[in-house]
């Protein structure tokens, strides 16, 4: 846990959601589907009111660069 009393206002402003709340921010992580997941998505797809295809099949997210480890 970070002691906020020792930080300046600028440091607090630039903190990420992970360091502030301990929750991973998934907004910039790209979703993807494996081959089996794509087949499931096609099987469960339906046409929405506006003509777009929708599916509730699950997606995965690319791992964070820290989780991947060093790239050699």
Secondary structure, DSSP 8 states (H G I E B T S, - for coil): ---GGGS-HHHHHT--HHHHHS----TTS-EE--HHHHHHHHHH-EE-TTS-EE-----EE---HHHH----
